[in-house]
């Protein structure tokens, strides 16, 4: 995944898609409903996202997460 493929901080820091990103033309009521429907009905998808978000919270730690995230992104960009 390149930085241009995602914009959300969670996905950028993870280096992969953890949460869906519905940007511009993709951000419609029907697409939001579709994504939410999958999360509400697909237990595996729901649990995977929760697990991945918990892991990101542990990685980022407490206060100062944005500063640490920016440092990680700056390091990855060189």
N, C-alpha and C positions, 0 to 999 in steps of 0.2 A: 504494500500500500504506500502510495506517495502522499505527501501533504496536500496535494491538489485534489485527492479523491475524497477528502473529508474536511469538515470545518469545526466539528464539535470537539471541545477540549478533551473529553473522555476518549474519544476515538483517536485523536492526535497523539495523546500521551501513550495510549495502549499500543499504537502502531497497527491497529486493526479495528474493524467495526464491532463495537459492543452495543451501541444504541443506533437506531435508525436515524438518518438525517434526511428530512424532507425539505429540500431547498427550492425556492422559487416556484417553478411550474409544478414540481412534485408535491408541493405543500397545498394540498386540496383537502376538503372535508372528507372525501371518499378515501383518499390515501391515508389520512390520519386514522379514520375509522378502521381501515384494513389492518394497519399496523397494530392498533390497540386490540382489535379482534384477535389477532394472532397471539398477542401477549396474554390475553384473557383466556384463550381456549387451548393453547399449546403449552402444557405444563413443563415440558422439557425446555422449550425456548424461554419461558418465564424464569425457570430456575437457573438456567445458564446465564441470563442477563443479570440476575440478582447476585450470583456467585462472582461474575466478572466485575460488577460494580463494587462489591465488597473488597475484592482484591485491589481494585484501583484506589479505594479509600485507604486501605492499609499501605499501599505504595506511596500515596501522597501524604499521609500522616495528618497531623492536626493543623493548627494555624500556620499560615504561610504557604498553603498548598499552591496558590497561583504563582507565587515567586518560584517555588520549586519546580512547578510544571514548566514555567517559562525557561528555566535553566536547562531542563531536560530537552525541551524542543530546540533551544539554541545549540546545545551540544550535538544533537542529531543533525542539525542543519550545517554544522561545521563552523 
